[in-house]
Amino acid sequence: MDLLWALLTLPYAPVRGLTAVVGVVAREAEARQRNPVNIRRELEALDAAAAAGELSAEERDRAEQRVLDRLTGGAGQAGERPRPRRQRPVRQEGVRHDRRRPRPAT
């Protein structure tokens, strides 16, 4: 059965191969983007550009925040607020926590 399936799906092999390659490239790009050494280099480049007068203090702060957000997994895009996590209600001991509606009294 596996041999028959392999023969029938053979025309899709290039697509599966391309998908695998894209996955590897995406993982590598993500690893390089979050690498602390690369982030330190970017921060040093920002400091050098600010010292040379190429960036204003506000531009430098925004760029620095974007770089640090990548390191810490922050908001992602500049100005984008992270979504708050939904918190579960605290359960009290001795209280029945039933999601069903109470039955009407008869």
FITORLUM-989036 format. One record per residue: x, y, z of N, C-alpha, C, O in turn. Coordinates in steps of 0.02 Angstrom, whole numbers. Example, Ala and Ser with C-alpha at 12.3 -4.5 7.8 and 13.67 -1.06 7.14 Angstrom:
residues 2
       nX       nY       nZ      caX      caY      caZ       cX       cY       cZ       oX       oY       oZ
      660     -284      390      615     -225      390      660     -165      390      712     -166      423
      642     -112      354      684      -53      357      645        2      394      670       57      402
END
This chain:
residues 106
       nX       nY       nZ      caX      caY      caZ       cX       cY       cZ       oX       oY       oZ
       41      -59        0        0        0        0       43       63        0       28      111      -35
       97       62       40      141      120       42      174      132      -26      183      190      -46
      192       79      -60      223       86     -126      174      117     -175      192      160     -215
      112       94     -174       61      121     -218       50      195     -203       44      236     -248
       46      212     -138       36      281     -119       95      325     -142       85      381     -166
      155      299     -135      215      336     -157      213      348     -232      231      402     -255
      191      299     -270      188      307     -342      133      357     -362      143      397     -408
       77      355     -328       22      400     -344       38      473     -326       15      519     -360
       76      483     -274       92      551     -253      159      575     -278      183      628     -258
      191      537     -321      256      556     -348      255      624     -384      303      661     -377
      202      641     -420      203      708     -452      205      766     -402      225      821     -420
      186      753     -340      187      806     -289      253      809     -251      260      849     -205
      301      768     -268      365      766     -233      401      833     -235      429      854     -184
      403      868     -293      437      934     -292      404      983     -244      439     1024     -213
      339      981     -238      305     1026     -191      323     1009     -120      337     1054      -80
      325      944     -103      345      924      -35      417      944      -21      433      966       34
      460      935      -71      530      954      -62      538     1029      -52      576     1051       -9
      501     1068      -92      505     1140      -85      478     1162      -17      506     1208       14
      426     1131        6      398     1147       72      449     1132      127      456     1171      174
      484     1077      121      535     1060      170      592     1111      170      616     1132      222
      614     1132      110      668     1181      104      646     1248      133      685     1280      169
      585     1269      118      560     1333      144      557     1330      221      573     1380      254
      537     1274      248      535     1267      321      604     1273      352      612     1305      404
      654     1242      321      722     1246      347      748     1318      344      778     1343      391
      736     1352      287      759     1421      279      724     1467      329      756     1511      358
      660     1457      340      623     1498      388      649     1488      459      657     1537      496
      663     1426      479      690     1413      546      759     1445      554      774     1474      607
      801     1441      503      867     1470      506      863     1547      510      900     1578      549
      819     1576      471      811     1649      473      787     1672      542      811     1722      569
      741     1635      570      715     1652      637      771     1645      689      776     1687      734
      811     1593      684      866     1584      731      917     1640      726      942     1665      776
      933     1661      665      981     1715      656      952     1781      681      988     1822      709
      888     1791      670      857     1854      690      855     1860      766      862     1916      792
      847     1806      802      843     1807      875      910     1793      909      913     1790      970
      963     1784      871     1029     1770      899     1054     1831      938     1057     1886      910
     1072     1823     1001     1095     1880     1041     1157     1915     1013     1165     1975     1022
     1200     1878      980     1260     1909      950     1240     1957      895     1266     2013      891
     1194     1937      852     1171     1981      798     1134     2041      826     1140     2096      799
     1096     2031      879     1060     2086      909     1109     2136      939     1099     2197      934
     1161     2111      971     1212     2156      999     1245     2197      943     1257     2257      951
     1259     2165      886     1288     2202      830     1242     2257      805     1264     2312      790
     1177     2241      801     1129     2291      778     1125     2350      827     1120     2407      807
     1127     2335      893     1126     2388      942     1189     2431      938     1185     2492      946
     1246     2400      926     1308     2439      918     1305     2482      856     1329     2539      856
     1275     2456      802     1268     2495      740     1221     2555      752     1233     2609      726
     1169     2544      791     1123     2600      808     1160     2653      849     1151     2713      837
     1200     2631      897     1238     2679      937     1287     2719      894     1294     2779      902
     1320     2685      847     1367     2719      803     1331     2769      758     1355     2824      747
     1272     2750      732     1234     2795      689     1209     2855      729     1208     2911      703
     1189     2844      791     1166     2900      832     1224     2946      850     1216     3007      851
     1283     2917      863     1342     2958      878     1364     2999      818     1390     3054      825
     1354     2971      758     1373     3007      697     1321     3058      676     1331     3096      629
     1264     3059      710     1212     3107      694     1165     3084      639     1125     3124      614
     1168     3021      620     1125     2995      567     1054     2981      593     1007     2980      554
     1048     2971      659      983     2956      689      969     3005      745     1015     3025      782
      907     3026      751      889     3067      809      880     3021      869      879     2960      862
      875     3051      927      868     3011      988      803     2971      986      801     2913     1009
      749     3001      960      685     2967      956      688     2908      908      662     2854      923
      718     2918      850      725     2864      801      767     2807      829      752     2748      820
      820     2825      864      864     2775      894      826     2734      946      832     2673      949
      787     2768      988      748     2733     1039      697     2685     1009      689     2629     1033
      663     2707      956      614     2663      923      648     2602      892      625     2546      899
      705     2614      858      741     2559      826      769     2511      879      767     2450      871
      794     2539      933      820     2497      987      765     2455     1018      776     2397     1034
      706     2484     1026      650     2447     1055      629     2389     1009      614     2335     1033
      629     2401      943      612     2347      896      663     2290      901      644     2232      900
      727     2308      906      779     2256      911      771     2217      977      776     2156      977
      760     2252     1031      753     2219     1096      689     2177     1099      687     2126     1133
      636     2199     1065      575     2159     1062      588     2092     1028      558     2041     1048
      630     2091      979      647     2027      946      682     1981      995      671     1921      995
      725     2009     1037      763     1969     1085      717     1941     1139      723     1882     1158
      672     1982     1163      630     1962     1219      563     1933     1197      524     1910     1238
      550     1934     1132      485     1909     1108      430     1956     1126      374     1935     1143
      444     2021     1122      395     2072     1141      340     2079     1090      318     2031     1059
      317     2140     1081      258     2154     1040      269     2137      967      219     2127      931
      330     2134      943      341     2117      873      349     2180      831      405     2202      821
      296     2208      807      297     2269      767      301     2329      814      275     2328      870
      333     2382      790      337     2442      830      268     2472      838      231     2479      789
      250     2489      899      185     2519      911      130     2468      922       75     2486      942
      143     2406      909       92     2354      917       92     2331      990      144     2316     1018
       33     2330     1019       28     2308     1089       16     2233     1091      -24     2207     1052
       49     2199     1136       36     2127     1143      -34     2115     1170      -60     2154     1210
      -65     2061     1147     -132     2045     1171     -127     2019     1243      -84     1978     1258
     -171     2043     1286     -168     2017     1355     -190     1945     1357     -234     1923     1319
     -159     1907     1401     -178     1837     1409     -243     1833     1447     -255     1870     1494
     -284     1787     1426     -347     1776     1460     -334     1737     1524     -302     1684     1523
     -357     1763     1579     -343     1731     1643     -403     1690     1664     -461     1709     1655
     -389     1633     1693     -442     1590     1718     -465     1614     1786     -425     1641     1824
     -528     1606     1800     -552     1626     1867     -522     1581     1921     -509     1522     1909
     -512     1610     1978     -484     1573     2034     -540     1530     2065     -594     1555     2079
     -526     1467     2074     -576     1422     2102     -568     1421     2178     -513     1419     2205
     -625     1423     2211     -625     1422     2284     -640     1352     2308     -679     1316     2277
     -608     1333     2363     -621     1267     2391     -691     1265     2420     -715     1314     2449
     -723     1209     2413     -789     1200     2441     -846     1228     2399     -904     1218     2416
     -830     1262     2344     -881     1290     2301     -885     1247     2239     -835     1231     2208
     -946     1229     2222     -955     1187     2163     -952     1231     2100     -990     1279     2094
     -906     1215     2056     -897     1253     1994     -926     1213     1937     -890     1174     1904
     -989     1222     1926    -1023     1185     1874    -1043     1233     1818    -1072     1286     1832
    -1028     1217     1757    -1043     1262     1702    -1115     1256     1679    -1139     1298     1640
    -1150     1205     1702    -1219     1198     1682    -1262     1250     1716    -1247     1272     1772
    -1316     1269     1682    -1363     1317     1712    -1401     1282     1769    -1416     1222     1764
    -1416     1319     1820    -1455     1288     1874    -1525     1270     1850    -1555     1305     1808
    -1550     1217     1877    -1618     1195     1858    -1669     1240     1892    -1661     1259     1950
    -1722     1256     1856    -1774     1297     1888    -1810     1257     1942    -1819     1196     1936
    -1828     1291     1994    -1863     1258     2049    -1933     1239     2027    -1968     1278     1994
    -1954     1179     2044    -2021     1156     2024    -2066     1149     2084    -2124     1130     2076
END
